[in-house]
Amino acid sequence: MAKYINPFTDVGFKRIFGQELSKPLLLDFLNSLFEGEKHIVNLTFLDKEQPALFEEDRSLIYDIYCETDEGEKIIVEMQNKSQPFFKNRSIYYVSESIARQGERGSSWNYEIDSVYLVAFLNFSPLDFKKQFRTDVVLAEKDTKELFSDKLRMIYLQLPLFKKDADECENQVERWIYLLKNMETLNRLPWAAQSAVFKKLESIADVGGMTRAERLQYDEALKKYRDTISVFQGVRLEGIMEGRKEGMELGVLKGREEGLKEGMIANARKMKAYGLALEMIADITGLTIDEVRDL
């Protein structure tokens, strides 16, 4: 049994970053992420002003909504698997947080607070550059000068972070290393030298949970593992069926057609289970029209 909690589960992520006890951890991470730009003194956890955008599977995507001492809104999100129209959804989500600040009446002068999205991605989106950190702002196209600071989206592609503990050069890298490897560690590096990581060690220790917390965590962990296993199994089954068809045909074209047939077979199964067309298309690589016509 792992010593530390899995941060990629709903319970684990919110235990580390989404409770009053863990507020110093979230403050430390965010201030490290925005180092040299801003320093957040305090945070207030907010009830979500809008329902979570991603309802297909809550073991895949979950978030924390908070406000800084200066009124800025920050959405900290963990996503474990790519979703259809991922970019558009995240833009809509942030834009909705801005739009909901509007007030009725002629006296309101569009005074809005900045909204930030910080997204941990436990995958690499196909339409993103292959870089660990993608930082999106509103800027003038030619000069690259900042046009407005009211919207910002930071995406952290965890699979692209490859450093070992002794290679980490700053606090953000130390955080990412710990989040990626926490469930496999017997002790947390840097805990002896850092009060923040010492606190993380205590909060993330599975042995420190109450019985009720442990039952809730075990259920979240099972759901997370089952869901990831289903996605991986579907992809593997499609690949294996495609290889089988390809070997029978014995030519490259046949192999490609075999792969496609495997994906079609899996798409039919998922469609029978009632999965959304967009999700089926994302998993199998088929187009939405192809899935709809099955």
Number of C-alpha atoms within 10 A of each C-alpha: 6 13 17 24 27 24 22 26 27 22 22 20 21 18 19 24 22 20 15 14 12 17 17 20 22 19 19 18 20 18 18 18 19 12 12 8 8 11 15 15 12 13 20 14 16 12 10 13 11 10 9 12 12 17 11 12 12 18 24 22 23 22 23 19 17 19 20 16 11 12 14 16 25 24 20 20 19 24 21 21 18 18 20 15 11 13 13 9 14 16 14 13 18 20 14 14 21 18 11 11 12 13 12 6 7 6 7 10 9 10 9 15 17 19 21 24 23 20 20 21 22 19 15 18 15 8 8 11 11 13 14 16 16 14 12 13 17 15 13 11 9 6 7 10 11 11 11 12 13 16 19 18 19 17 18 21 22 20 14 15 15 13 13 12 16 8 11 15 10 10 15 18 19 20 17 20 20 21 17 17 15 21 19 14 12 10 12 17 17 14 15 10 9 11 13 18 20 16 17 21 20 14 21 23 17 20 14 13 15 10 10 9 13 16 12 13 21 15 14 20 21 13 18 20 14 13 18 15 12 11 13 13 12 19 17 14 16 23 19 16 20 23 19 17 20 20 14 12 15 11 11 11 11 18 20 16 17 24 22 20 18 24 27 20 17 20 27 15 14 19 17 9 9 10 13 14 19 17 19 25 20 15 20 22 16 17 13 15 11 13 20 14 6 10
